[in-house]
């Protein structure tokens, strides 16, 4: 099965920089590129699927409600 998350190198770099910024300002820690990249990989592979699945479920429920509204109009 293909990974659910596919990001360009530029997107990964931006996310890595966001992690580094968070650690710098919220925890007063300097996180190097490798450490931030490894943390990003962990988040994407271990936590990301749960977030992704929740987003898919929320989108499904939203569309279901909207389609019910449309079907109600056609009655």
PDB file with one MODEL, atoms N, CA, C and O in Angstrom:
MODEL        1
ATOM      1  N   UNK A   1       0.831  -1.177   0.000  1.00  0.00           N
ATOM      2  CA  UNK A   1       0.000   0.000   0.000  1.00  0.00           C
ATOM      3  C   UNK A   1       0.880   1.247   0.000  1.00  0.00           C
ATOM      4  O   UNK A   1       1.853   1.337   0.749  1.00  0.00           O
ATOM      5  N   UNK A   2       0.527   2.193  -0.840  1.00  0.00           N
ATOM      6  CA  UNK A   2       1.297   3.426  -0.949  1.00  0.00           C
ATOM      7  C   UNK A   2       1.078   4.299   0.282  1.00  0.00           C
ATOM      8  O   UNK A   2      -0.012   4.324   0.855  1.00  0.00           O
ATOM      9  N   UNK A   3       2.123   5.011   0.679  1.00  0.00           N
ATOM     10  CA  UNK A   3       1.983   5.946   1.793  1.00  0.00           C
ATOM     11  C   UNK A   3       0.865   6.935   1.486  1.00  0.00           C
ATOM     12  O   UNK A   3       0.692   7.353   0.342  1.00  0.00           O
ATOM     13  N   UNK A   4       0.117   7.301   2.507  1.00  0.00           N
ATOM     14  CA  UNK A   4      -0.967   8.259   2.330  1.00  0.00           C
ATOM     15  C   UNK A   4      -0.436   9.677   2.163  1.00  0.00           C
ATOM     16  O   UNK A   4      -1.129  10.550   1.639  1.00  0.00           O
ATOM     17  N   UNK A   5       0.783   9.898   2.605  1.00  0.00           N
ATOM     18  CA  UNK A   5       1.340  11.237   2.571  1.00  0.00           C
ATOM     19  C   UNK A   5       2.477  11.306   1.566  1.00  0.00           C
ATOM     20  O   UNK A   5       3.453  10.561   1.652  1.00  0.00           O
ATOM     21  N   UNK A   6       2.333  12.198   0.631  1.00  0.00           N
ATOM     22  CA  UNK A   6       3.369  12.400  -0.366  1.00  0.00           C
ATOM     23  C   UNK A   6       3.621  13.905  -0.467  1.00  0.00           C
ATOM     24  O   UNK A   6       2.760  14.665  -0.910  1.00  0.00           O
ATOM     25  N   UNK A   7       4.796  14.307  -0.055  1.00  0.00           N
ATOM     26  CA  UNK A   7       5.128  15.720  -0.055  1.00  0.00           C
ATOM     27  C   UNK A   7       6.382  15.957  -0.885  1.00  0.00           C
ATOM     28  O   UNK A   7       7.259  15.097  -0.973  1.00  0.00           O
ATOM     29  N   UNK A   8       6.448  17.125  -1.483  1.00  0.00           N
ATOM     30  CA  UNK A   8       7.643  17.502  -2.222  1.00  0.00           C
ATOM     31  C   UNK A   8       8.754  17.823  -1.222  1.00  0.00           C
ATOM     32  O   UNK A   8       8.507  18.004  -0.030  1.00  0.00           O
ATOM     33  N   UNK A   9       9.967  17.887  -1.733  1.00  0.00           N
ATOM     34  CA  UNK A   9      11.107  18.243  -0.876  1.00  0.00           C
ATOM     35  C   UNK A   9      10.908  19.631  -0.273  1.00  0.00           C
ATOM     36  O   UNK A   9      11.249  19.863   0.886  1.00  0.00           O
ATOM     37  N   UNK A  10      10.357  20.547  -1.058  1.00  0.00           N
ATOM     38  CA  UNK A  10      10.121  21.906  -0.560  1.00  0.00           C
ATOM     39  C   UNK A  10       9.080  21.910   0.560  1.00  0.00           C
ATOM     40  O   UNK A  10       9.229  22.638   1.541  1.00  0.00           O
ATOM     41  N   UNK A  11       8.037  21.108   0.420  1.00  0.00           N
ATOM     42  CA  UNK A  11       7.016  21.028   1.468  1.00  0.00           C
ATOM     43  C   UNK A  11       7.593  20.436   2.749  1.00  0.00           C
ATOM     44  O   UNK A  11       7.310  20.915   3.847  1.00  0.00           O
ATOM     45  N   UNK A  12       8.406  19.389   2.600  1.00  0.00           N
ATOM     46  CA  UNK A  12       9.031  18.780   3.776  1.00  0.00           C
ATOM     47  C   UNK A  12       9.979  19.763   4.459  1.00  0.00           C
ATOM     48  O   UNK A  12      10.046  19.823   5.687  1.00  0.00           O
ATOM     49  N   UNK A  13      10.706  20.525   3.658  1.00  0.00           N
ATOM     50  CA  UNK A  13      11.626  21.513   4.223  1.00  0.00           C
ATOM     51  C   UNK A  13      10.847  22.567   5.004  1.00  0.00           C
ATOM     52  O   UNK A  13      11.266  22.971   6.089  1.00  0.00           O
ATOM     53  N   UNK A  14       9.724  23.009   4.462  1.00  0.00           N
ATOM     54  CA  UNK A  14       8.890  24.002   5.140  1.00  0.00           C
ATOM     55  C   UNK A  14       8.344  23.448   6.463  1.00  0.00           C
ATOM     56  O   UNK A  14       8.329  24.152   7.472  1.00  0.00           O
ATOM     57  N   UNK A  15       7.900  22.193   6.456  1.00  0.00           N
ATOM     58  CA  UNK A  15       7.390  21.576   7.685  1.00  0.00           C
ATOM     59  C   UNK A  15       8.506  21.389   8.709  1.00  0.00           C
ATOM     60  O   UNK A  15       8.296  21.582   9.906  1.00  0.00           O
ATOM     61  N   UNK A  16       9.690  21.013   8.233  1.00  0.00           N
ATOM     62  CA  UNK A  16      10.842  20.850   9.120  1.00  0.00           C
ATOM     63  C   UNK A  16      11.195  22.182   9.773  1.00  0.00           C
ATOM     64  O   UNK A  16      11.476  22.237  10.970  1.00  0.00           O
ATOM     65  N   UNK A  17      11.179  23.248   8.989  1.00  0.00           N
ATOM     66  CA  UNK A  17      11.469  24.581   9.538  1.00  0.00           C
ATOM     67  C   UNK A  17      10.407  24.982  10.562  1.00  0.00           C
ATOM     68  O   UNK A  17      10.731  25.619  11.564  1.00  0.00           O
ATOM     69  N   UNK A  18       9.147  24.618  10.325  1.00  0.00           N
ATOM     70  CA  UNK A  18       8.078  24.929  11.281  1.00  0.00           C
ATOM     71  C   UNK A  18       8.318  24.207  12.606  1.00  0.00           C
ATOM     72  O   UNK A  18       8.093  24.774  13.676  1.00  0.00           O
ATOM     73  N   UNK A  19       8.772  22.966  12.533  1.00  0.00           N
ATOM     74  CA  UNK A  19       9.094  22.210  13.751  1.00  0.00           C
ATOM     75  C   UNK A  19      10.243  22.883  14.492  1.00  0.00           C
ATOM     76  O   UNK A  19      10.199  23.035  15.713  1.00  0.00           O
ATOM     77  N   UNK A  20      11.268  23.286  13.749  1.00  0.00           N
ATOM     78  CA  UNK A  20      12.408  23.949  14.375  1.00  0.00           C
ATOM     79  C   UNK A  20      11.985  25.264  15.036  1.00  0.00           C
ATOM     80  O   UNK A  20      12.431  25.584  16.138  1.00  0.00           O
ATOM     81  N   UNK A  21      11.132  26.011  14.364  1.00  0.00           N
ATOM     82  CA  UNK A  21      10.641  27.276  14.920  1.00  0.00           C
ATOM     83  C   UNK A  21       9.840  27.029  16.188  1.00  0.00           C
ATOM     84  O   UNK A  21       9.988  27.752  17.174  1.00  0.00           O
ATOM     85  N   UNK A  22       8.994  26.009  16.162  1.00  0.00           N
ATOM     86  CA  UNK A  22       8.212  25.667  17.352  1.00  0.00           C
ATOM     87  C   UNK A  22       9.128  25.356  18.533  1.00  0.00           C
ATOM     88  O   UNK A  22       8.945  25.888  19.628  1.00  0.00           O
ATOM     89  N   UNK A  23      10.107  24.497  18.305  1.00  0.00           N
ATOM     90  CA  UNK A  23      11.014  24.124  19.393  1.00  0.00           C
ATOM     91  C   UNK A  23      11.807  25.332  19.893  1.00  0.00           C
ATOM     92  O   UNK A  23      12.067  25.455  21.089  1.00  0.00           O
ATOM     93  N   UNK A  24      12.188  26.217  18.978  1.00  0.00           N
ATOM     94  CA  UNK A  24      12.963  27.395  19.370  1.00  0.00           C
ATOM     95  C   UNK A  24      12.144  28.318  20.267  1.00  0.00           C
ATOM     96  O   UNK A  24      12.624  28.754  21.313  1.00  0.00           O
ATOM     97  N   UNK A  25      10.912  28.618  19.862  1.00  0.00           N
ATOM     98  CA  UNK A  25      10.133  29.625  20.578  1.00  0.00           C
ATOM     99  C   UNK A  25       9.285  29.068  21.718  1.00  0.00           C
ATOM    100  O   UNK A  25       9.030  29.771  22.696  1.00  0.00           O
ATOM    101  N   UNK A  26       8.855  27.839  21.608  1.00  0.00           N
ATOM    102  CA  UNK A  26       7.995  27.269  22.646  1.00  0.00           C
ATOM    103  C   UNK A  26       8.765  26.482  23.699  1.00  0.00           C
ATOM    104  O   UNK A  26       8.341  26.396  24.852  1.00  0.00           O
ATOM    105  N   UNK A  27       9.891  25.913  23.302  1.00  0.00           N
ATOM    106  CA  UNK A  27      10.645  25.076  24.240  1.00  0.00           C
ATOM    107  C   UNK A  27      12.051  25.604  24.497  1.00  0.00           C
ATOM    108  O   UNK A  27      12.795  25.046  25.304  1.00  0.00           O
ATOM    109  N   UNK A  28      12.409  26.682  23.805  1.00  0.00           N
ATOM    110  CA  UNK A  28      13.733  27.283  23.923  1.00  0.00           C
ATOM    111  C   UNK A  28      14.831  26.252  23.663  1.00  0.00           C
ATOM    112  O   UNK A  28      15.848  26.207  24.355  1.00  0.00           O
ATOM    113  N   UNK A  29      14.591  25.427  22.645  1.00  0.00           N
ATOM    114  CA  UNK A  29      15.554  24.403  22.233  1.00  0.00           C
ATOM    115  C   UNK A  29      15.880  24.593  20.760  1.00  0.00           C
ATOM    116  O   UNK A  29      15.013  24.924  19.952  1.00  0.00           O
ATOM    117  N   UNK A  30      17.130  24.382  20.432  1.00  0.00           N
ATOM    118  CA  UNK A  30      17.544  24.428  19.036  1.00  0.00           C
ATOM    119  C   UNK A  30      17.530  23.006  18.505  1.00  0.00           C
ATOM    120  O   UNK A  30      18.224  22.129  19.018  1.00  0.00           O
ATOM    121  N   UNK A  31      16.739  22.792  17.481  1.00  0.00           N
ATOM    122  CA  UNK A  31      16.620  21.476  16.868  1.00  0.00           C
ATOM    123  C   UNK A  31      17.294  21.538  15.501  1.00  0.00           C
ATOM    124  O   UNK A  31      16.943  22.379  14.673  1.00  0.00           O
ATOM    125  N   UNK A  32      18.245  20.667  15.266  1.00  0.00           N
ATOM    126  CA  UNK A  32      18.935  20.644  13.985  1.00  0.00           C
ATOM    127  C   UNK A  32      18.048  20.102  12.876  1.00  0.00           C
ATOM    128  O   UNK A  32      16.953  19.597  13.121  1.00  0.00           O
ATOM    129  N   UNK A  33      18.548  20.217  11.654  1.00  0.00           N
ATOM    130  CA  UNK A  33      17.788  19.746  10.494  1.00  0.00           C
ATOM    131  C   UNK A  33      17.476  18.260  10.584  1.00  0.00           C
ATOM    132  O   UNK A  33      16.351  17.846  10.302  1.00  0.00           O
ATOM    133  N   UNK A  34      18.455  17.456  10.973  1.00  0.00           N
ATOM    134  CA  UNK A  34      18.240  16.011  11.042  1.00  0.00           C
ATOM    135  C   UNK A  34      17.202  15.659  12.101  1.00  0.00           C
ATOM    136  O   UNK A  34      16.293  14.872  11.838  1.00  0.00           O
ATOM    137  N   UNK A  35      17.328  16.226  13.277  1.00  0.00           N
ATOM    138  CA  UNK A  35      16.378  15.937  14.358  1.00  0.00           C
ATOM    139  C   UNK A  35      14.964  16.362  13.971  1.00  0.00           C
ATOM    140  O   UNK A  35      14.007  15.630  14.220  1.00  0.00           O
ATOM    141  N   UNK A  36      14.829  17.533  13.367  1.00  0.00           N
ATOM    142  CA  UNK A  36      13.506  18.013  12.950  1.00  0.00           C
ATOM    143  C   UNK A  36      12.935  17.133  11.845  1.00  0.00           C
ATOM    144  O   UNK A  36      11.736  16.854  11.822  1.00  0.00           O
ATOM    145  N   UNK A  37      13.789  16.702  10.939  1.00  0.00           N
ATOM    146  CA  UNK A  37      13.351  15.820   9.854  1.00  0.00           C
ATOM    147  C   UNK A  37      12.898  14.465  10.391  1.00  0.00           C
ATOM    148  O   UNK A  37      11.897  13.915   9.930  1.00  0.00           O
ATOM    149  N   UNK A  38      13.630  13.927  11.360  1.00  0.00           N
ATOM    150  CA  UNK A  38      13.244  12.650  11.965  1.00  0.00           C
ATOM    151  C   UNK A  38      11.937  12.781  12.743  1.00  0.00           C
ATOM    152  O   UNK A  38      11.109  11.870  12.724  1.00  0.00           O
ATOM    153  N   UNK A  39      11.748  13.906  13.423  1.00  0.00           N
ATOM    154  CA  UNK A  39      10.494  14.136  14.135  1.00  0.00           C
ATOM    155  C   UNK A  39       9.337  14.246  13.144  1.00  0.00           C
ATOM    156  O   UNK A  39       8.259  13.702  13.384  1.00  0.00           O
ATOM    157  N   UNK A  40       9.555  14.940  12.047  1.00  0.00           N
ATOM    158  CA  UNK A  40       8.532  15.043  11.007  1.00  0.00           C
ATOM    159  C   UNK A  40       8.173  13.662  10.471  1.00  0.00           C
ATOM    160  O   UNK A  40       6.993  13.348  10.319  1.00  0.00           O
ATOM    161  N   UNK A  41       9.170  12.837  10.184  1.00  0.00           N
ATOM    162  CA  UNK A  41       8.906  11.474   9.705  1.00  0.00           C
ATOM    163  C   UNK A  41       8.081  10.685  10.713  1.00  0.00           C
ATOM    164  O   UNK A  41       7.152   9.972  10.336  1.00  0.00           O
ATOM    165  N   UNK A  42       8.417  10.810  11.991  1.00  0.00           N
ATOM    166  CA  UNK A  42       7.653  10.128  13.036  1.00  0.00           C
ATOM    167  C   UNK A  42       6.199  10.590  13.029  1.00  0.00           C
ATOM    168  O   UNK A  42       5.277   9.775  13.052  1.00  0.00           O
ATOM    169  N   UNK A  43       6.009  11.894  12.996  1.00  0.00           N
ATOM    170  CA  UNK A  43       4.647  12.441  13.007  1.00  0.00           C
ATOM    171  C   UNK A  43       3.868  11.945  11.792  1.00  0.00           C
ATOM    172  O   UNK A  43       2.722  11.514  11.921  1.00  0.00           O
ATOM    173  N   UNK A  44       4.482  12.005  10.623  1.00  0.00           N
ATOM    174  CA  UNK A  44       3.787  11.594   9.402  1.00  0.00           C
ATOM    175  C   UNK A  44       3.429  10.115   9.412  1.00  0.00           C
ATOM    176  O   UNK A  44       2.347   9.741   8.960  1.00  0.00           O
ATOM    177  N   UNK A  45       4.313   9.274   9.915  1.00  0.00           N
ATOM    178  CA  UNK A  45       4.085   7.830   9.851  1.00  0.00           C
ATOM    179  C   UNK A  45       3.301   7.271  11.030  1.00  0.00           C
ATOM    180  O   UNK A  45       2.571   6.293  10.869  1.00  0.00           O
ATOM    181  N   UNK A  46       3.434   7.859  12.196  1.00  0.00           N
ATOM    182  CA  UNK A  46       2.772   7.312  13.385  1.00  0.00           C
ATOM    183  C   UNK A  46       1.496   8.056  13.770  1.00  0.00           C
ATOM    184  O   UNK A  46       0.528   7.441  14.216  1.00  0.00           O
ATOM    185  N   UNK A  47       1.493   9.358  13.602  1.00  0.00           N
ATOM    186  CA  UNK A  47       0.354  10.166  14.015  1.00  0.00           C
ATOM    187  C   UNK A  47      -0.471  10.612  12.807  1.00  0.00           C
ATOM    188  O   UNK A  47      -1.694  10.730  12.887  1.00  0.00           O
ATOM    189  N   UNK A  48       0.199  10.853  11.710  1.00  0.00           N
ATOM    190  CA  UNK A  48      -0.458  11.341  10.504  1.00  0.00           C
ATOM    191  C   UNK A  48      -1.643  10.520  10.033  1.00  0.00           C
ATOM    192  O   UNK A  48      -2.676  11.096   9.691  1.00  0.00           O
ATOM    193  N   UNK A  49      -1.537   9.180  10.001  1.00  0.00           N
ATOM    194  CA  UNK A  49      -2.678   8.396   9.524  1.00  0.00           C
ATOM    195  C   UNK A  49      -3.962   8.627  10.325  1.00  0.00           C
ATOM    196  O   UNK A  49      -5.048   8.646   9.746  1.00  0.00           O
ATOM    197  N   UNK A  50      -3.858   8.799  11.626  1.00  0.00           N
ATOM    198  CA  UNK A  50      -5.050   9.057  12.440  1.00  0.00           C
ATOM    199  C   UNK A  50      -5.663  10.409  12.076  1.00  0.00           C
ATOM    200  O   UNK A  50      -6.884  10.540  11.989  1.00  0.00           O
ATOM    201  N   UNK A  51      -4.816  11.401  11.865  1.00  0.00           N
ATOM    202  CA  UNK A  51      -5.294  12.728  11.476  1.00  0.00           C
ATOM    203  C   UNK A  51      -5.916  12.665  10.084  1.00  0.00           C
ATOM    204  O   UNK A  51      -6.982  13.234   9.848  1.00  0.00           O
ATOM    205  N   UNK A  52      -5.257  11.979   9.179  1.00  0.00           N
ATOM    206  CA  UNK A  52      -5.760  11.810   7.812  1.00  0.00           C
ATOM    207  C   UNK A  52      -7.124  11.122   7.827  1.00  0.00           C
ATOM    208  O   UNK A  52      -8.067  11.588   7.187  1.00  0.00           O
ATOM    209  N   UNK A  53      -7.224  10.018   8.559  1.00  0.00           N
ATOM    210  CA  UNK A  53      -8.477   9.274   8.611  1.00  0.00           C
ATOM    211  C   UNK A  53      -9.603  10.104   9.215  1.00  0.00           C
ATOM    212  O   UNK A  53     -10.746  10.010   8.770  1.00  0.00           O
ATOM    213  N   UNK A  54      -9.295  10.908  10.216  1.00  0.00           N
ATOM    214  CA  UNK A  54     -10.302  11.785  10.810  1.00  0.00           C
ATOM    215  C   UNK A  54     -10.767  12.815   9.791  1.00  0.00           C
ATOM    216  O   UNK A  54     -11.959  13.109   9.710  1.00  0.00           O
ATOM    217  N   UNK A  55      -9.856  13.358   9.024  1.00  0.00           N
ATOM    218  CA  UNK A  55     -10.217  14.314   7.981  1.00  0.00           C
ATOM    219  C   UNK A  55     -11.098  13.690   6.916  1.00  0.00           C
ATOM    220  O   UNK A  55     -12.065  14.303   6.465  1.00  0.00           O
ATOM    221  N   UNK A  56     -10.764  12.467   6.511  1.00  0.00           N
ATOM    222  CA  UNK A  56     -11.577  11.759   5.522  1.00  0.00           C
ATOM    223  C   UNK A  56     -12.971  11.488   6.087  1.00  0.00           C
ATOM    224  O   UNK A  56     -13.969  11.684   5.394  1.00  0.00           O
ATOM    225  N   UNK A  57     -13.045  11.040   7.337  1.00  0.00           N
ATOM    226  CA  UNK A  57     -14.342  10.758   7.964  1.00  0.00           C
ATOM    227  C   UNK A  57     -15.180  12.033   8.084  1.00  0.00           C
ATOM    228  O   UNK A  57     -16.385  12.011   7.835  1.00  0.00           O
ATOM    229  N   UNK A  58     -14.543  13.141   8.464  1.00  0.00           N
ATOM    230  CA  UNK A  58     -15.261  14.409   8.571  1.00  0.00           C
ATOM    231  C   UNK A  58     -15.772  14.862   7.206  1.00  0.00           C
ATOM    232  O   UNK A  58     -16.906  15.329   7.095  1.00  0.00           O
ATOM    233  N   UNK A  59     -14.949  14.730   6.171  1.00  0.00           N
ATOM    234  CA  UNK A  59     -15.364  15.101   4.819  1.00  0.00           C
ATOM    235  C   UNK A  59     -16.516  14.214   4.354  1.00  0.00           C
ATOM    236  O   UNK A  59     -17.464  14.697   3.735  1.00  0.00           O
ATOM    237  N   UNK A  60     -16.436  12.926   4.649  1.00  0.00           N
ATOM    238  CA  UNK A  60     -17.502  11.990   4.280  1.00  0.00           C
ATOM    239  C   UNK A  60     -18.816  12.388   4.944  1.00  0.00           C
ATOM    240  O   UNK A  60     -19.859  12.418   4.291  1.00  0.00           O
ATOM    241  N   UNK A  61     -18.768  12.691   6.229  1.00  0.00           N
ATOM    242  CA  UNK A  61     -19.975  13.084   6.965  1.00  0.00           C
ATOM    243  C   UNK A  61     -20.543  14.391   6.416  1.00  0.00           C
ATOM    244  O   UNK A  61     -21.758  14.526   6.270  1.00  0.00           O
ATOM    245  N   UNK A  62     -19.679  15.343   6.115  1.00  0.00           N
ATOM    246  CA  UNK A  62     -20.114  16.621   5.550  1.00  0.00           C
ATOM    247  C   UNK A  62     -20.816  16.408   4.216  1.00  0.00           C
ATOM    248  O   UNK A  62     -21.903  16.940   3.989  1.00  0.00           O
ATOM    249  N   UNK A  63     -20.194  15.627   3.331  1.00  0.00           N
ATOM    250  CA  UNK A  63     -20.793  15.372   2.019  1.00  0.00           C
ATOM    251  C   UNK A  63     -22.096  14.596   2.145  1.00  0.00           C
ATOM    252  O   UNK A  63     -23.049  14.854   1.410  1.00  0.00           O
ATOM    253  N   UNK A  64     -22.138  13.659   3.063  1.00  0.00           N
ATOM    254  CA  UNK A  64     -23.362  12.888   3.293  1.00  0.00           C
ATOM    255  C   UNK A  64     -24.503  13.818   3.697  1.00  0.00           C
ATOM    256  O   UNK A  64     -25.617  13.696   3.186  1.00  0.00           O
ATOM    257  N   UNK A  65     -24.230  14.738   4.606  1.00  0.00           N
ATOM    258  CA  UNK A  65     -25.255  15.691   5.045  1.00  0.00           C
ATOM    259  C   UNK A  65     -25.707  16.584   3.896  1.00  0.00           C
ATOM    260  O   UNK A  65     -26.899  16.851   3.746  1.00  0.00           O
ATOM    261  N   UNK A  66     -24.764  17.043   3.089  1.00  0.00           N
ATOM    262  CA  UNK A  66     -25.122  17.913   1.964  1.00  0.00           C
ATOM    263  C   UNK A  66     -25.938  17.150   0.924  1.00  0.00           C
ATOM    264  O   UNK A  66     -26.886  17.698   0.362  1.00  0.00           O
ATOM    265  N   UNK A  67     -25.580  15.891   0.660  1.00  0.00           N
ATOM    266  CA  UNK A  67     -26.345  15.088  -0.294  1.00  0.00           C
ATOM    267  C   UNK A  67     -27.743  14.795   0.230  1.00  0.00           C
ATOM    268  O   UNK A  67     -28.698  14.757  -0.545  1.00  0.00           O
ATOM    269  N   UNK A  68     -27.873  14.591   1.525  1.00  0.00           N
ATOM    270  CA  UNK A  68     -29.200  14.402   2.111  1.00  0.00           C
ATOM    271  C   UNK A  68     -30.052  15.647   1.898  1.00  0.00           C
ATOM    272  O   UNK A  68     -31.247  15.544   1.621  1.00  0.00           O
ATOM    273  N   UNK A  69     -29.440  16.828   2.027  1.00  0.00           N
ATOM    274  CA  UNK A  69     -30.157  18.079   1.769  1.00  0.00           C
ATOM    275  C   UNK A  69     -30.617  18.146   0.316  1.00  0.00           C
ATOM    276  O   UNK A  69     -31.751  18.535   0.039  1.00  0.00           O
ATOM    277  N   UNK A  70     -29.745  17.769  -0.602  1.00  0.00           N
ATOM    278  CA  UNK A  70     -30.084  17.792  -2.031  1.00  0.00           C
ATOM    279  C   UNK A  70     -31.215  16.811  -2.316  1.00  0.00           C
ATOM    280  O   UNK A  70     -32.170  17.154  -3.013  1.00  0.00           O
ATOM    281  N   UNK A  71     -31.117  15.604  -1.789  1.00  0.00           N
ATOM    282  CA  UNK A  71     -32.164  14.606  -2.011  1.00  0.00           C
ATOM    283  C   UNK A  71     -33.494  15.065  -1.417  1.00  0.00           C
ATOM    284  O   UNK A  71     -34.553  14.787  -1.980  1.00  0.00           O
ATOM    285  N   UNK A  72     -33.445  15.757  -0.297  1.00  0.00           N
ATOM    286  CA  UNK A  72     -34.659  16.269   0.337  1.00  0.00           C
ATOM    287  C   UNK A  72     -35.333  17.307  -0.558  1.00  0.00           C
ATOM    288  O   UNK A  72     -36.561  17.372  -0.616  1.00  0.00           O
ATOM    289  N   UNK A  73     -34.542  18.112  -1.248  1.00  0.00           N
ATOM    290  CA  UNK A  73     -35.095  19.118  -2.157  1.00  0.00           C
ATOM    291  C   UNK A  73     -35.796  18.479  -3.349  1.00  0.00           C
ATOM    292  O   UNK A  73     -36.727  19.068  -3.901  1.00  0.00           O
ATOM    293  N   UNK A  74     -35.375  17.305  -3.751  1.00  0.00           N
ATOM    294  CA  UNK A  74     -35.948  16.631  -4.920  1.00  0.00           C
ATOM    295  C   UNK A  74     -37.187  15.816  -4.590  1.00  0.00           C
ATOM    296  O   UNK A  74     -37.786  15.229  -5.491  1.00  0.00           O
ATOM    297  N   UNK A  75     -37.583  15.763  -3.341  1.00  0.00           N
ATOM    298  CA  UNK A  75     -38.784  14.996  -2.974  1.00  0.00           C
ATOM    299  C   UNK A  75     -40.035  15.727  -3.351  1.00  0.00           C
ATOM    300  O   UNK A  75     -41.135  15.229  -3.116  1.00  0.00           O
TER     301      UNK A  75
ENDMDL
END
